[in-house]
Amino acid sequence: MQTIDTLIHARWVLPIEPANTVLEHHTVAIEGGRILALLPTSEAKTTFQAKQNFELNEHAVMPGLVNSHTHAAMSLLRGLADDLPLMTWLEEHIWPVEGQWVDENFVQDGTELAIAEMLRGGTTCFNDMYFFPEVTAHSAVECGMRAVVGLLMIDFPSAWGSGPEAYLQKGLAIHQQYRNSPLIHTAFAPHSPYTVSNEPLERLQVLAAELELPIHMHIHESAQEVSDSLKQSGLRPLERLDQLGLLGPRLAAVHMTQLIESEIELLAARNVSVIHCPESNMKLASGFCPVHKLMQAGVNVAVGTDGAASNNDLDLLGEMRTASLLAKGVAGDATALTAHQSLQMATLNGARAVGLEQEIGSLLPGKAADLIAIDLSTLESQPLYDVASLLAYATGRHQVQEVWVNGEHLLRQGELVTLDSEKVKRQAKQWRGKIAP
């Protein structure tokens, strides 16, 4: 009998690959931080003996959720300026506050708050875009969290840099520092078409190809963005980006609420991923991403929460449910986004969007052991007819009980292992006292 690190015996396992699969009484075997095998529990108990055994007799085990777009440190701005249109919210409230308060300490404390919230909700990887990405990376490593850290690019100066050249050099240094990290991955993160001019975008496109890095960017977030682009250049933002060579399989386009039919065809032809942030888009009245049309065209669609300043939470289970319901409403078709498709959007599709589909997003032997266990014994989960349906439409983040990243236990029986919850709360309250005394 082979001795290994961990055996997780579950009532149900949803591996995501193959699609639409629910396995009953199965076990995930973990060795060296990776999935060694997925097999019936009866077989696992005669094949392996483990240093750690977990009997999860009323739980569903699935891949950790991938939050495909967020601004982690902005958790410290949760609820600061609500019920405002996007540009008013940004230009009159968020940007001025960031200009006054954002520094290394802000990013560290805000990222710790975000990671704590995400882990408690079953997120094991987040794709981030914010100032001081080196601090975000360090915080994630300290917590044992997987992150894709965005190497920010904007035309104007900030607390993090004086302009495009400074951002580029700092970003390349971060990429070099973490290029062999098991937890930290990097992506170029030009903020948006309206904050980054052509020359920096062209440089990023060349470097992304050379370094094999994704590009993570807000695109077509609002009608105003499109109309302003047409006035300035005569081009819609996607058309301009295509002329610059940015539309391709490395690009993860966030929001995409303003799309015409020819653009959906273009995204499919260029193999661009779309990251859908339904709750933030609805809250800011930015529009609706045509998820069903995109998926019918063959576009990879993932889901993200955006930052807590515009959502106002980092609850990816809730975001997944909103995405599914909204897709049905927008399409006028109750079959538009099924429960299994919703679960895939929040796992494997997210991994694909950030270039990590070979590493995470499904429970296949050889992949990293990023997985979660959700308690389905609660009153709110009864009666249980269909596990995927229950997870997609009726499960809350409070039911996430266990979280592993790279085989390391980060949430045990609902309690954080690598973070001090009281310290994180205390830090958040101190920032609230500074920002809005």
Protein Blocks (a to p, Z undefined) as FASTA:
>chain_A
ZZdfbdcddfbdcehpaghiacehiadddeehiafbdcdfklmmmmpccfbdcddfkbcc
ddddddfbdcfklmmmgoklghiafklmmmmmmmmmmmmmgcfklmmmmmmmmmmmmmmn
opabdcdddehkllmmmmmmmnopacdddddddfbdcfkbgbjklmmmmmmmmmmmmmmc
ckbccddddfblklccfklmmmmmmmmmmnopacdddehkbfklmmmmmmmnopafklmm
mmnopacfkbccehjlaccfklmmmmmmnopacdddfklmmmnonaccdfklmmmnopac
dddebjfklmmccbfklmmmmmmmmmmmmnopaklpcfklmmmmmmmmmmmmnopmmmgo
pacehiacddddddfkbfklpccfblklmmmmmpcfklpmbdceehiafbgghiafkbcf
klmmmmmmmmmmmmmZZ
